[in-house]
Amino acid sequence: MLDVIELLASSGDVRMRFSDVVGALDLTQATAHAILKTLCDRGWLIRDPVDKTFGLGPGLAVVAARTDAARPLAHAARIAAQELSQHLGYAASVVERVADELVITAFEGAGPRPTGTPGDRIRYAPPFGVAFAAWDSTAEQRAWIQRAPATGDALTERLAEVLTQTRERGFDVDWTTPDLTRAAQMVGSLPSDGLPEHVRGITDQLLAEFATIGLGPAGDAAGKSQPVATIAAPVFDPQGRVALILAVHPLRPMTTRQVDAAGQRVRRAADRLSQR
Protein backbone atom coordinates (compact mmCIF):
# COMPACT_ATOMS: atom_id res chain seq x y z
CA MET A 1 0.00 0.00 0.00
CA LEU A 2 2.81 2.40 0.88
CA ASP A 3 4.55 1.53 -2.38
CA VAL A 4 1.47 2.70 -4.28
CA ILE A 5 1.35 6.02 -2.42
CA GLU A 6 5.09 6.60 -2.95
CA LEU A 7 4.74 5.75 -6.65
CA LEU A 8 1.94 8.26 -7.19
CA ALA A 9 3.67 10.88 -5.05
CA SER A 10 6.85 10.57 -7.12
CA SER A 11 5.03 10.86 -10.44
CA GLY A 12 4.57 14.61 -10.02
CA ASP A 13 1.93 16.03 -12.33
CA VAL A 14 1.74 12.82 -14.38
CA ARG A 15 -1.34 10.87 -13.32
CA MET A 16 -1.23 7.08 -13.54
CA ARG A 17 -3.68 4.48 -14.78
CA PHE A 18 -4.44 1.13 -13.19
CA SER A 19 -2.16 -0.64 -15.67
CA ASP A 20 0.67 1.80 -14.87
CA VAL A 21 0.51 0.93 -11.17
CA VAL A 22 0.39 -2.81 -11.90
CA GLY A 23 3.39 -2.62 -14.21
CA ALA A 24 5.50 -0.28 -12.10
CA LEU A 25 5.11 -2.30 -8.89
CA ASP A 26 4.81 -5.77 -10.45
CA LEU A 27 1.50 -6.41 -8.69
CA THR A 28 -1.25 -8.79 -9.69
CA GLN A 29 -4.38 -7.07 -10.94
CA ALA A 30 -6.38 -8.37 -7.98
CA THR A 31 -3.85 -7.03 -5.45
CA ALA A 32 -3.59 -3.66 -7.19
CA HIS A 33 -7.38 -3.35 -7.39
CA ALA A 34 -7.80 -4.09 -3.67
CA ILE A 35 -5.10 -1.59 -2.65
CA LEU A 36 -6.33 1.19 -4.92
CA LYS A 37 -9.95 0.71 -3.83
CA THR A 38 -8.99 0.90 -0.15
CA LEU A 39 -6.91 4.05 -0.67
CA CYS A 40 -9.71 5.71 -2.65
CA ASP A 41 -12.27 4.77 0.00
CA ARG A 42 -10.07 6.41 2.65
CA GLY A 43 -9.60 9.53 0.53
CA TRP A 44 -5.86 9.03 0.22
CA LEU A 45 -6.25 8.65 -3.53
CA ILE A 46 -8.82 9.91 -5.99
CA ARG A 47 -9.73 8.48 -9.40
CA ASP A 48 -10.71 10.71 -12.29
CA PRO A 49 -14.12 9.51 -13.52
CA VAL A 50 -13.32 10.46 -17.11
CA ASP A 51 -9.81 9.24 -17.87
CA LYS A 52 -9.69 6.72 -14.97
CA THR A 53 -6.29 7.93 -13.73
CA PHE A 54 -5.29 8.03 -10.08
CA GLY A 55 -3.88 10.93 -8.07
CA LEU A 56 -3.22 11.82 -4.46
CA GLY A 57 -6.38 12.60 -2.52
CA PRO A 58 -7.38 15.05 0.23
CA GLY A 59 -6.91 12.47 2.95
CA LEU A 60 -3.16 12.79 2.57
CA ALA A 61 -3.38 16.54 3.21
CA VAL A 62 -4.42 15.78 6.79
CA VAL A 63 -1.46 13.43 7.17
CA ALA A 64 0.88 16.02 5.67
CA ALA A 65 -0.35 18.73 8.03
CA ARG A 66 0.17 16.49 11.04
CA THR A 67 3.60 15.50 9.74
CA ASP A 68 4.67 19.15 9.54
CA ALA A 69 3.56 19.66 13.14
CA ALA A 70 5.29 16.49 14.34
CA ARG A 71 8.52 17.18 12.42
CA PRO A 72 9.06 20.94 12.74
CA LEU A 73 12.75 20.84 11.80
CA ALA A 74 12.07 19.04 8.53
CA HIS A 75 9.23 21.48 7.79
CA ALA A 76 11.49 24.47 8.48
CA ALA A 77 14.22 22.93 6.32
CA ARG A 78 11.84 22.67 3.39
CA ILE A 79 11.00 26.37 3.74
CA ALA A 80 14.70 27.20 3.97
CA ALA A 81 15.30 25.21 0.78
CA GLN A 82 12.60 27.23 -0.98
CA GLU A 83 14.25 30.49 0.15
CA LEU A 84 17.71 29.34 -0.95
CA SER A 85 16.36 28.38 -4.35
CA GLN A 86 14.75 31.79 -4.76
CA HIS A 87 17.91 33.68 -3.72
CA LEU A 88 20.48 31.61 -5.59
CA GLY A 89 18.43 30.47 -8.57
CA TYR A 90 19.29 26.79 -8.09
CA ALA A 91 17.11 23.85 -7.16
CA ALA A 92 17.45 22.99 -3.48
CA SER A 93 16.86 19.84 -1.49
CA VAL A 94 16.60 18.34 1.97
CA VAL A 95 18.15 14.94 2.68
CA GLU A 96 17.74 12.85 5.82
CA ARG A 97 19.47 9.69 6.96
CA VAL A 98 17.56 6.51 7.82
CA ALA A 99 19.96 3.82 9.08
CA ASP A 100 22.38 3.17 6.20
CA GLU A 101 20.34 5.02 3.58
CA LEU A 102 19.91 8.64 2.59
CA VAL A 103 16.35 9.74 1.80
CA ILE A 104 15.47 12.79 -0.28
CA THR A 105 12.62 14.36 1.68
CA ALA A 106 12.18 17.58 -0.33
CA PHE A 107 13.12 19.14 -3.66
CA GLU A 108 12.32 22.84 -4.05
CA GLY A 109 12.69 25.32 -6.89
CA ALA A 110 12.22 25.18 -10.62
CA GLY A 111 15.87 25.06 -11.65
CA PRO A 112 17.59 22.01 -13.15
CA ARG A 113 17.98 19.26 -10.60
CA PRO A 114 19.78 15.91 -10.37
CA THR A 115 17.75 12.81 -11.07
CA GLY A 116 15.62 11.97 -8.07
CA THR A 117 12.35 12.74 -6.36
CA PRO A 118 11.26 13.00 -2.73
CA GLY A 119 11.21 9.52 -1.24
CA ASP A 120 14.14 8.24 -3.29
CA ARG A 121 16.77 6.36 -1.27
CA ILE A 122 20.52 6.27 -1.84
CA ARG A 123 23.09 4.13 -0.05
CA TYR A 124 24.90 5.94 2.76
CA ALA A 125 28.34 5.09 1.44
CA PRO A 126 31.05 6.97 -0.50
CA PRO A 127 30.61 9.15 -2.46
CA PHE A 128 27.20 9.90 -0.91
CA GLY A 129 26.61 11.54 2.46
CA VAL A 130 29.89 13.41 2.95
CA ALA A 131 28.11 16.18 4.87
CA PHE A 132 26.70 13.58 7.28
CA ALA A 133 29.94 11.68 7.77
CA ALA A 134 32.16 14.76 8.17
CA TRP A 135 30.49 15.65 11.49
CA ASP A 136 30.03 12.11 12.76
CA SER A 137 32.11 10.25 15.34
CA THR A 138 35.44 8.72 14.38
CA ALA A 139 33.93 5.23 14.54
CA GLU A 140 31.01 6.18 12.31
CA GLN A 141 33.35 7.89 9.84
CA ARG A 142 35.41 4.72 9.67
CA ALA A 143 32.25 2.67 9.07
CA TRP A 144 31.19 5.04 6.28
CA ILE A 145 34.58 4.74 4.58
CA GLN A 146 34.50 0.95 4.91
CA ARG A 147 31.19 0.86 3.03
CA ALA A 148 32.99 2.14 -0.07
CA PRO A 149 32.69 -0.40 -2.91
CA ALA A 150 36.50 -0.42 -3.27
CA THR A 151 39.21 -0.71 -0.64
CA GLY A 152 42.80 0.34 -0.26
CA ASP A 153 44.97 2.64 1.79
CA ALA A 154 44.98 5.36 -0.87
CA LEU A 155 41.18 5.53 -1.06
CA THR A 156 40.85 5.41 2.74
CA GLU A 157 43.30 8.29 3.15
CA ARG A 158 41.59 10.30 0.40
CA LEU A 159 38.13 9.89 1.92
CA ALA A 160 39.39 10.72 5.42
CA GLU A 161 41.05 13.85 4.02
CA VAL A 162 37.81 14.88 2.31
CA LEU A 163 35.87 14.53 5.57
CA THR A 164 38.42 16.70 7.40
CA GLN A 165 38.40 19.37 4.67
CA THR A 166 34.62 19.41 4.56
CA ARG A 167 34.35 19.90 8.30
CA GLU A 168 36.91 22.71 8.25
CA ARG A 169 35.14 24.44 5.35
CA GLY A 170 31.70 24.03 6.88
CA PHE A 171 29.98 22.60 3.81
CA ASP A 172 30.38 19.85 1.22
CA VAL A 173 30.95 20.41 -2.50
CA ASP A 174 30.29 17.81 -5.18
CA TRP A 175 32.47 18.79 -8.15
CA THR A 176 30.85 16.73 -10.88
CA THR A 177 29.00 17.29 -14.13
CA PRO A 178 25.20 16.91 -14.19
CA ASP A 179 25.48 13.69 -16.20
CA LEU A 180 27.92 12.12 -13.75
CA THR A 181 25.72 13.17 -10.84
CA ARG A 182 22.66 11.55 -12.39
CA ALA A 183 24.62 8.38 -13.14
CA ALA A 184 25.99 8.19 -9.59
CA GLN A 185 22.55 8.70 -8.04
CA MET A 186 21.00 6.10 -10.32
CA VAL A 187 23.64 3.50 -9.45
CA GLY A 188 23.56 4.44 -5.76
CA SER A 189 19.80 3.96 -5.58
CA LEU A 190 19.96 0.37 -6.83
CA PRO A 191 19.17 -2.25 -4.15
CA SER A 192 22.15 -3.71 -2.32
CA ASP A 193 20.87 -7.24 -2.84
CA GLY A 194 18.70 -9.09 -5.31
CA LEU A 195 20.79 -8.19 -8.35
CA PRO A 196 22.60 -10.86 -10.39
CA GLU A 197 26.20 -11.23 -9.25
CA HIS A 198 27.68 -9.96 -12.52
CA VAL A 199 25.41 -6.89 -12.42
CA ARG A 200 26.35 -6.20 -8.80
CA GLY A 201 30.01 -6.40 -9.84
CA ILE A 202 29.45 -3.75 -12.50
CA THR A 203 27.57 -1.41 -10.17
CA ASP A 204 30.21 -1.80 -7.46
CA GLN A 205 32.92 -0.93 -9.96
CA LEU A 206 31.00 2.14 -11.06
CA LEU A 207 30.53 3.25 -7.46
CA ALA A 208 34.23 2.73 -6.89
CA GLU A 209 34.90 5.14 -9.74
CA PHE A 210 32.33 7.60 -8.39
CA ALA A 211 33.78 7.38 -4.87
CA THR A 212 36.50 9.91 -5.60
CA ILE A 213 35.16 11.76 -8.63
CA GLY A 214 33.78 15.09 -7.49
CA LEU A 215 35.46 15.16 -4.10
CA GLY A 216 37.56 18.15 -5.07
CA PRO A 217 38.75 20.17 -8.08
CA ALA A 218 42.06 19.28 -9.66
CA GLY A 219 44.90 21.16 -8.05
CA ASP A 220 45.93 22.93 -11.25
CA ALA A 221 42.29 23.89 -11.96
CA ALA A 222 41.35 25.28 -8.54
CA GLY A 223 41.18 28.83 -9.89
CA LYS A 224 39.17 27.96 -12.96
CA SER A 225 35.47 27.26 -13.39
CA GLN A 226 34.64 23.64 -12.63
CA PRO A 227 31.30 21.80 -12.81
CA VAL A 228 29.49 21.79 -9.47
CA ALA A 229 26.54 19.50 -8.82
CA THR A 230 25.77 20.06 -5.14
CA ILE A 231 26.71 22.32 -2.24
CA ALA A 232 25.44 20.94 1.08
CA ALA A 233 25.61 21.92 4.75
CA PRO A 234 24.55 20.00 7.88
CA VAL A 235 21.70 20.91 10.20
CA PHE A 236 22.20 19.75 13.79
CA ASP A 237 19.69 18.51 16.34
CA PRO A 238 19.78 19.67 20.01
CA GLN A 239 22.23 16.84 20.82
CA GLY A 240 24.71 18.12 18.25
CA ARG A 241 24.14 15.32 15.77
CA VAL A 242 23.50 15.91 12.07
CA ALA A 243 19.72 15.74 11.69
CA LEU A 244 19.52 16.50 7.98
CA ILE A 245 21.32 18.10 5.06
CA LEU A 246 20.33 21.33 3.32
CA ALA A 247 21.66 21.55 -0.24
CA VAL A 248 21.54 23.50 -3.48
CA HIS A 249 22.27 22.10 -6.93
CA PRO A 250 23.99 24.61 -9.26
CA LEU A 251 24.65 22.01 -12.00
CA ARG A 252 26.94 24.44 -13.81
CA PRO A 253 30.61 25.49 -13.83
CA MET A 254 31.65 27.72 -10.91
CA THR A 255 34.87 29.26 -9.66
CA THR A 256 36.05 28.50 -6.14
CA ARG A 257 35.06 32.03 -5.15
CA GLN A 258 31.52 31.50 -6.42
CA VAL A 259 31.34 28.15 -4.66
CA ASP A 260 32.49 29.69 -1.40
CA ALA A 261 29.89 32.48 -1.65
CA ALA A 262 27.08 30.02 -2.30
CA GLY A 263 28.40 27.62 0.33
CA GLN A 264 28.49 30.31 3.01
CA ARG A 265 24.87 31.20 2.26
CA VAL A 266 23.81 27.55 2.52
CA ARG A 267 25.78 27.14 5.74
CA ARG A 268 24.19 30.25 7.31
CA ALA A 269 20.75 28.92 6.44
CA ALA A 270 21.67 25.55 7.97
CA ASP A 271 23.05 27.24 11.09
CA ARG A 272 19.80 29.15 11.58
CA LEU A 273 17.90 25.87 11.45
CA SER A 274 20.31 24.30 13.96
CA GLN A 275 19.72 27.16 16.37
CA ARG A 276 15.98 26.49 16.39
Secondary structure, DSSP 8 states (H G I E B T S, - for coil): -HHHHHHHHHTTT--B-HHHHHHHHT--HHHHHHHHHHHHHTTSEEE-TTT--EEE-THHHHHHHHHHHH-HHHHHHHHHHHHHHHHHSSEEEEEEEETTEEEEEEEESSS---S--TT-EEESSTTS-HHHHTTS-HHHHHHHHHTSSS--HHHHHHHHHHHHHHHHHTSEEE---HHHHHHHHHHHTS-SSSS-HHHHHHHHHHHHHHTTTTSS--GGGTTS-EEE-EEEEEEE-TTSSEEEEEEEE--EEE-HHHHHHHHHHHHHHHHHHHT-
